[in-house]
Amino acid sequence: MRNLRSFKPKEVFNKMNIFVIGSTLICTIIIIRLFQLQILSHDYYQNLAMQEQSGLVELPAQRGNIIIKDYHSNEEFAIATNTTMNMIYADPTLIKDPNFVVSKLEPLLFNLADERAADQNRIDKIARDLPVGITEEDKKKLLTPLTDVELETQFKQNFLAEISEKRRKDIILASTLDDTTLSQIKAQNISGIEVIGKSVHAHPDQIGSGATVASALTQLLEIPTKKLETILKGENRYVVLKRKLDPKISDQVTALFKSDKDKTFAGIGMKEEYFRYYPEGQLASNVIGYVDNTNVGQYGIESSFNTQLQGVRGKLQTKKDSIGRQITVGESTLEASVDGDNIVLTIDRSVQLEVEKILAQDTNTFQADSGQVLIMNPKTGAVIAMANFPSFDPNRYGDVFKKIEIKLSPDEIKNLSPTKDKGVYNFYVNDVTLDYYPVFETLDEKNNIHYFRYANFRGPEVYHNKVVSWPYEPGSVFKPIIMSSAFDDGDATPNTTYVDNGPVGVDWNVYSKKFDFFIKNSTNKYWGLINMQTVIAKSLNTGMTFISKKMGPSLFYAYMKKFGLMDRTEIEFDNEVSGKVEYYDKWTESELATHAFGQGLTVTLMQMGAAYCALANGGILMQPHIVDEIRHADGKVSKTEPRQIRRVISEDAASKIASIMVYTVDNGEGKGGKVLGHAVAGKTGTAQTYRRGIALFGKGTTIGSFSGFAPVKDPQFVVLVKYDHPRSSEWGSSTAAETSGRIMTFLFDYYNIPPDRQTSGEIAPTK
């Protein structure tokens, strides 16, 4: 008994201790949690409560305009603006007979050109993200376009799936969460919730209790509990079927609705939306680009400035009553939408119109695959005109995929050259020049074979602004850049002489005791004792070989870099590329020589334009730009000011090369660029092209170009013209120079520049 009595007080003491400690711990936890909820997370839960009690309406923003001017009258023209068109949508929960709806609406909504454009965008995106080491077979599978039959079948299947799916299978709840939050969500291991990359996905058909899941994730996702619970139900109440309905299609859909006595089209509706419209059609379309059906800019300015143009959506937040209706009186919060910026370009509308007209005419006359023109102000670096032919209408951008049926003879069919894409062949128009266009083979329902080609021959290639995105070998228009560099460094003067007595051997082979290559003049004529003026005027490759040897590869490369020919110009296009040339320490003697006359290296027309501006303005490399100003929604204006990058050559060297280029137009290979009554500085270029590493010769194999500027004493414009594979003549002097002459004649009149010469060709007297 004594032992029991002595033990009992000890037992009571232990139980009391446990009770006190446990109570204290629980109270501490409650206090900490209350501190966290009421103090640390006060703002979060206050916002959560407000969202639960509020109605939220998004307010759309207007996409900004793209504007060009007529700089004579200062009149402005919106070359890209907005208009209203119908959008058709569906509420799948209300549709009773999806198959019937598809059978009636699919023929109206399916547009083959749009589907081809969307498929091309798909391929472009895949091509940009191809994994390293992918096999050619897998690459082919991924990059092969769908056939027209496959596109229509896919459209029907997607259409039926979209309006039949009353419960969504996959919902993206968030896409920009930090790694810590993503880890916390993963750790909860909730059925139906999946983390993929940086995104959190919900699969409603795998979620048991939406309320439980919503409660667990509301704070991590920062979505109100009731709203998240509703989202997790996955009810599919709104599906966009097609935007930018043609007015005729809208009328036909409306007629179907009116005749629908059995309410079969319940759940299908239309509403007006703002869409992109291009009042000038094809004008400057390669510069502007287009906006696709998802309201995202593609190519050109629409792509480069997509974020600035699209603006910021606004929000209207109001209180809700007990059954969820918005209360239109009392407290409400308005975050006004911010319309997109207006972008004003430096392009002169009158010049652009005339240049595009001349370019279209001459591209057809010279039977070229394509042509480009760039006109710049050499004093400011501003682009006055930038034209491509063929081009496209951004209002109907899908039309570039239109195909027409062609009839081929049995012999022509035998000679079709298969490509890596099934059913796609190259049809060679000329076996010597390997000039071709793609031909598409299709089978009809009776397995009869039909052949088609793109209506424009080029297909989606016409989307590209080749002035900035397609490098090429410049040929002899490169010679003034290298010659002026030699003048600047003191390696030569216009009167430096050279004996042109035949082909120049390069790359001495110590084994064969012979030269591996010989540099020849394009006409195979040799002129004896000549000076550097004659080298440029007669476009002599041997003379440029002489100059390149005097300069050496290191100095040659350094001047190319100074002229900006190693880097993108950073003009306002996000798809601008740069030409390429290997580092000088890898050049052979033959490469040093050929580089001096523009072969074995590539540039873009934009890079050449910037370099020629430096020749014209006294030796200063200017920053090229095509955006004059950006007008923000708040009334502020961001103006692009002319910016000097660096001095490239001295004024003296620039003056000397300008005089030689005038002589070249007057007496040399550039005669096609003459303008009556005006002195013009210019140089032609003819660059060979290659197939499978073999140089091609003859009409349809070259790139013909001309680059020049005027007036010579006070240059107002630099003009560059380029033709890809002209078939009327292989020479730039007979193609691009003539186009430049026509354009400059217009520019002298447009700018009201008085003649500086008598019609006989002599310099006019000045007062």
Beta strands, then each sheet from edge to edge (+ up, - down):
strand 1: 54-59
strand 2: 66-70
strand 3: 75-90
strand 4: 171-174
strand 5: 193-196
strand 6: 199-202
strand 7: 239-245
strand 8: 268-277
strand 9: 290-291
strand 10: 297-298
strand 11: 314-319
strand 12: 332-335
strand 13: 342-348
strand 14: 370-376
strand 15: 383-389
strand 16: 403-406
strand 17: 417-418
strand 18: 424-430
strand 19: 435-443
strand 20: 449-454
strand 21: 497-500
strand 22: 504-509
strand 23: 514-519
strand 24: 528-531
strand 25: 620-622
strand 26: 627-631
strand 27: 637-639
strand 28: 644-647
strand 29: 681-688
strand 30: 690-691
strand 31: 694-695
strand 32: 702-710
strand 33: 717-724
sheet 1: 1+ 11- 12+
sheet 2: 7+ 3- 2+ 13+ 26- 27+
sheet 3: 7+ 3- 8+
sheet 4: 4+ 6- 5+
sheet 5: 9+ 10-
sheet 6: 15+ 14- 33+ 32- 29+
sheet 7: 16+ 20- 19+ 18- 17+
sheet 8: 21+ 24-
sheet 9: 22+ 23-
sheet 10: 25+ 28-
sheet 11: 30+ 31-
end
